[in-house]
Amino acid sequence: MQLKSENTIDSTGTNNTTMENRITDLEIRLTHQEAALEEMNDVLLAQHTLIGKLQGDITRLQQQMQDNSAGSIVELANEPPPPHY
């Protein structure tokens, strides 16, 4: 497709230069929107990955807390007195 450089009017009375400028502007806007969408998609993917890691960390910490609390409960009567008594 060749672009005409002269300012011509087609059979519908539309100015071709104006139409070409509008199409060019729309193509530029589309390109910027596609770039923004791709950047947002990258951020979303990174956040999804981070959330998955953090959920795993929370699960591991909860398990550690349960393991530590279950093992640290000792009846005081069965515990030997401290050495200074």
N, C-alpha and C positions, 0 to 999 in steps of 0.2 A: 504494500500500500504506500503510495506516494502522497506526502502532504503537500498541499498547494500553498505557496507562500503569498499569493495575491489574495486580496479580499474580494471574494466572489459570493454571489447570492444564488442558491440553488432554486429548483423549480417550486419549492414550498415557500420561498421568500426568506429562508433562514440564512443568516450570515455565517459562512463556513469558518471564518477565522474565529468568531466568537464561539461557535460550537467546538472547534478544535481546542480552544483555550479551556473551555469548561470540561472537556474530556480529560485534558492534561491535568487540570486541577483535581479532578476526581481520582485519577490514577495516582497522583501524589498522595492524596489523603488516604487512599486504600493502602498504599505502601507503608505509610506511617502507622496506620491502624494494625496492619499485619505484624509490624515490628513490635508494637506495644503488646499485642496479644501474645506473641511468642515470648516476650520478656516476662509477662505475667504468668504464662504457663511454666516457665523455668522456675520462677519464685514459688509457685504453687507446688511444683514437684519437690523442691528443696524443703519446703515446709512440711509436706507430707512425709518425707523421709525422716526429718527431725522429730516429728510427732511420734512416728513409729518407734524411733530409738528411745525417746523419753518415756513412752508407755512401757517399753521393756525395762528401762531403768527403774521405774516406779514399781513394777511387778517384782523385780529382784530385791529392791529395798524393803518392800512389804514382807517378802519371804524371809529376809534376813532378820527383820524385827520380830517376826513370829518365832523364828528359830531361837533367837537370843532371849526372848521373854519366856519361852517355854523351858529353856534350859537353866535359866537363872533363878527360878522360883524354888527355893529350898526352905523347908520348915526350919524355923529358928531353933526349935528344940533339938534338932538333929545336927545343927551346926556347932562345931567346937568353939569354945570361947577364945577370944583373942589372946595372944601370948603374954600380954602384960598382966593377966589375972593370976 
